[in-house]
């Protein structure tokens, strides 16, 4: 009788050992499943890389200052007209921008709204009249090397400021028909400043813009051959 009891106890101990092993296996399997879920939450194989979905961010909002058909001045190119307000995705950022047409240069520019501070409105009639007064005034030519003066003139032209533009036109103006009195580089800078100024004058004054400019510069007195 005691031997039978020992056999039964031995069988029970074997079963308990098997159950313990099974439990350990289950725990290990659960741990592995957790690890695979953290590596590939989409249910893909652990060897596959997780595909990151990039969200499109919006450009910081800024209130529009200008409207379509408004004339503006862009310092590097002169007078332009806003022909549209559009949106585009650049580097995962949605950008709102002005579409600006520079008629004289047949150039189309895209100016983001957060850079509209680089633009300015076309001058008022009072500012135009003050510019005419500058054109009539006596030239102020510095006695420095031409290379330095040319650099200063270029900076004034690129500033986009109408009074500085008028000063360049006044200082480089030669109200004569003798081309030899002006160097090639002087003529180039004069024509650049003159055309920029004329473009803004035409928007404000219309057809009489060039006549008023030439009269102020006394260029209307040049004899026609």
HELIX and SHEET records of a PDB file:
HELIX    1   1 UNK A    2  UNK A   39  1                                  38    
HELIX    2   2 UNK A  113  UNK A  118  5                                   6    
HELIX    3   3 UNK A  125  UNK A  136  1                                  12    
HELIX    4   4 UNK A  146  UNK A  159  1                                  14    
HELIX    5   5 UNK A  162  UNK A  172  1                                  11    
HELIX    6   6 UNK A  179  UNK A  181  5                                   3    
HELIX    7   7 UNK A  184  UNK A  205  1                                  22    
HELIX    8   8 UNK A  206  UNK A  208  5                                   3    
HELIX    9   9 UNK A  209  UNK A  216  1                                   8    
HELIX   10  10 UNK A  219  UNK A  221  5                                   3    
SHEET    1   A 5 UNK A  57  UNK A  58  0                                        
SHEET    2   A 5 UNK A  93  UNK A 102  1                                        
SHEET    3   A 5 UNK A  78  UNK A  90 -1                                        
SHEET    4   A 5 UNK A  71  UNK A  74 -1                                        
SHEET    5   A 5 UNK A 119  UNK A 121 -1                                        
SHEET    1   B 3 UNK A  57  UNK A  58  0                                        
SHEET    2   B 3 UNK A  93  UNK A 102  1                                        
SHEET    3   B 3 UNK A 107  UNK A 112 -1                                        
END                                                                             
